[in-house]
Amino acid sequence: MIRNRLTCIDLDQPALEGFRQFISSWLYSSDDLTMLVDPGPLSTIPHLCTQLRQQGVDHLDYVLLTHIHIDHAGGTGALLREYPDATVVCHPEGIRHLVAPEKLWQGSRTVLGRLADIYGEIAPVPEKRITFEESIGRTGIRAFLTPGHAQHHCSYLLDELLFAGEVAGVRCDLPDGIFMRPATPPRFILPTALDSLDRMIVLAPRQMVFAHYGLVENALEHLQIARNQLLLWVRGTAAVAEVAEGEREEAMVAWLMERDEHYRNFDRLPVDIQARERYFLGNTLRGMGEYVAALPPEERRVLAEAAS
């Protein structure tokens, strides 16, 4: 029933190689509730608004943000110019950054460079329009703080459907399989990310929406894959820690190709999607690398030995 009320609005970026079926916004519309999850960056707001109008949406009750990264939330302020009565729900630690986004914008440009410029500047959100609620109005939606991919990450449960953002990483459909990888940019802390995943597993959702990308029917299976991947990738990061820095990423990829059945499907992705995934892999490995490097030497040794 919920699925019949859901619409995925793709926010493709034609100027960027492989940025198709990657960024998306999800519209939920019923007789008494219209909401949007992750409106995306500023550059795609005109397309998003066109799609909403085509769906007959002239009012939004809520805009739910899984996190405040520019590709998920950068266009929120611009969207509110079209739907000024909407209430934005965001992790409490992210609210101030969206109300006054100058620091967030400059940080995005520093980390992403040209990619941030293509996404577009982060528009401010009026302070009176943004809040955090564990139980969102009378919608039946529950919000959960799920740090891991980002310190300001939230997930939202509507009946048996979990809007998971990037708590379980990134997923791509294949004709007879899936590609998955963790999404762990700095600052990554393994116990924090595992705790978020474990709490989502306890909820036992039936369906789950990946921000990147798509709705899956077997939510628990994907959450468990994500948990196993985090542990496996941290062990791999420890195993290749002594490889020369310029060769470390290649060594890690080779290590994963032997051991991670879901990442191994990288070679089956379309060429442009491979290019996109190669771009983001470095960010994932940086987060893992900084986490492992900060561990006590004995813990790093144990991880490395477990990886052999």
N, C-alpha and C positions, 0 to 999 in steps of 0.2 A: 504494500500500500504506500509506504513512504517513497519507495523508488519511483512510483508513478507521479509523485509530486516533485521529483528532483530533475533539474536540468543542469548539465555540465556546459559551461560556456568557455570554450577554448580561447586563450589569450596568447596566440602565437606571435612570435617576433620574427618576421620575414628577413629582417636585416641581420639576424644572427643564425649561424649554421646550426641546424638541428634543434632549434627552439620551436618545435611543433609538438602538440600533445604533451606539453611539459608544464606550462603554467596554465592554471585554470581557475575559474570561479564557479561556485556551486550555488544555484538558486533553488530554494525550497519555497513552494507556494501552496497554501491550503486556504480554506474559507476564512480562517481566523488568524493566519500567520503568513507573512512574506519576509523571508530573510535571505541574506547573501553571505557566503563564507569566502573570505579572502578575495577582495576586489582586484588585486593585482597592482601593477605599477601604473604610474601616471600615463605612460604612452599608450596604454590599452583602454583607458577609461572611455574615450569616445566610442570604441567598438563595443565595450561592455554595455554602455547606456543604450546604444542602438539595439543590441540584442534584448535588453530588458524591455524596451518599448515594444519590440516585436512580440514579446511574451505577454504584453498587456500589463506590465508592471508600472503602475503610476504611484506606488507607495511602498516603501520598505520599512518594516518594523525594526529589524535588527541587521547589523553588519557584524559578523563574527570574525575576528582575526585570530588565526592560529599562532602567528607571531608577527613581529614588526619588521622583518626583513623587507627590503625595498620591492622585491618581486611579488610579495604577498600583500603588503599594506601601503606601499608608497602612494597609491592613487586614492586612498580613502578620503582625504580631505576634499579632493576634486569631486568624488562621487557624491559627497554630502551637499555640494552646490546644486546637484540635480534632485537629491532626495534629502532635503534639510531636516525632516522630522525623524530620520532613522537614528537609533541608538547604537553606538559602536561599543562592542564588548571586546576587551583586550586584557592581557595579563597586567596586573597592577604595576609591575615594574616597567611596562612599556608605555604606559599612558603619558607620562611626562615627555617622552621622546617624540610622540606624535603630536602633542600639543605645541611643542617648540622643537621642530625637527632639524634645526640647523646642524647640530652635532651629529645626528643620525645620518643626515645627508652627506656631510663631509667624510664621515667614517665609511659610508657606502662607496664614495668616490675613491677613497684611499685603497680600499680592499678590491673593488671591482673595476676601477678605471673606466675604460670606454663602455663597458657593459652598463655601468650605472648611468652614464650619460644617455644611452639609448633607452633605458627604462624611464628616465625622466626624474626631475627633482621631486622630492617628497613634499607634498602639500600639507600644511598644518590642519589639524582636526580641532574644531572648537571644543574647549574644555567642558562645556556643559553637555556635549553630545557623546562623551566617551566615559566608560565606567567598567568595572568588573563585578560580575555577579556569579556566584556559584550555582544558583538556581535562577535561570533567566526569565524574569517576569512570570507569566502564567503559561509559558510555552511548553513546559515539561522538559526543556533542554537543561542539561547539567554541564557545567564547565569544570575542567580539571587542569591544575597546573602541572605541566609535563615537561620540565626542563630537560635538556639533553642536546638536541640540535641547537637550541638557543636557550639562554637563561630565562627568556620571556616567552616561552612556548606554552600554548594551551591546546587542549583537545576538548571536543564537545560531543556529548552523547545524546542522541534523540532516539528514544525507544531502543532498538537494537542496532542502530547505525552510529558508528564512531567517525567523526570528522577528525582524522588523526594528524593532519598537517604533515610534518616530517619526523614524527616520533619513531616511525618504523623505517625511516630512510626513503630511498627512491626506488621506484619500480617501473619496469617497462614490460608490456605484453609482448609475447612471441606466439607464433602459431601453435606451438605445443610445449610451452614452458614460460618461464619468467626470468627476467634479469632484475636483480636487486643489489643494492649496495647501501652501506650506512651513509648518513649525511652528518658529519661530525666536524664542522669547522671549529677553529679555536674560539672560545675556550671550552674544550671537551673534558668531561669528568665521567669516567666509566660508571662508578656506582650511582651517580645521579641519573644517567641515561637508563641504566638497568632498572632502577627503582620506578621510573616513569613507565617503562614497558611492562614491568610486573604488575603495576596497578591497573594498566589497561587490560592486561590478560585476565585479571581477577573480575573485571566488569563483564567478561565473556560476550563481547558484541558479536552479532552474526555477520554484519556487513561493515565495511570500512572504506572510507575515502582517503586515498593518498593524495596529498597536494601535488606531488609529482610521481605517479599520475594514475588516476582512475579509481573506480569503485570496484571492490572485490567482494565476493559472497562469503569466502572462507577467511574471515577476519583473524580468528585465533591462529590459524596456520601461518598467516603472514606475520603476525606479531611474534610468533615463536621463531620464525626464520630470522627476523630482524634481531632478536635477542642473541641467537646463536652466532650471527654474523658479527655483532659487536665483540663478543668474546674471541672469536676466531681472528678478527682483524687486529685486535690489540696484541694477541700472541704473535701474529705475523709481523707487526710493527717492531716488537721487541727482537724478533729473530733477525731482522735486516738492519737493526740499529747501527751496527758496526760497519755497514757498507758505506763507501764514499758517498757524500751527499748528492753529488751529481748522478749517481747510479742507483740511488736508493729506491726511487719510485719504480724504475724498471724491475728491480729485484723483487719489490713487493708485488707487482703485478704477476710476475712469474710464479711467486709463492702462492698467490691466490688462485691462479689458473689451475694449479695442482690440487687445491684443497676446498675451494668454495664452488659448489655445484651451481649456484645461482649467479655468482659473478662470472663464472666461466662462460656463460651465455653471451658475454660481451661481443664475441666474434660473430654472433648471429644477428646483432643489431644492424639496422641500416647504416650506411657509411656516415651520413650526416649526424645521426644520433651517437655514433661512436665518437665523433669529433667533439660533440657537446659533453659527453661523459668523460672524455680525457681531460677536458678543461676543468671540470669540477672535481675530478679525482684528487688533484693536488691539494685542494682545500680540505677534503676529508682526511687525507693522510697527514696534513700539517696538524690538525687537531689531535689525531691519534699520536703523532710523534711527540708533540709537546707534552701530552699526558704521560706517555711512557718515560720520556726523559726526566720528568719531575719525580718519578718513583724512586724509592730507596734502591741502591744497587742490588741488594739481595732479591727484591721483588722483580726487578728487571731480569735478573739471571733466571729466576724460576719460570717467568713467562717465556723467555727464550728457549729454555730447555723443554718446556711443554709444547713448544711449536715444532720441535725437531722430530 
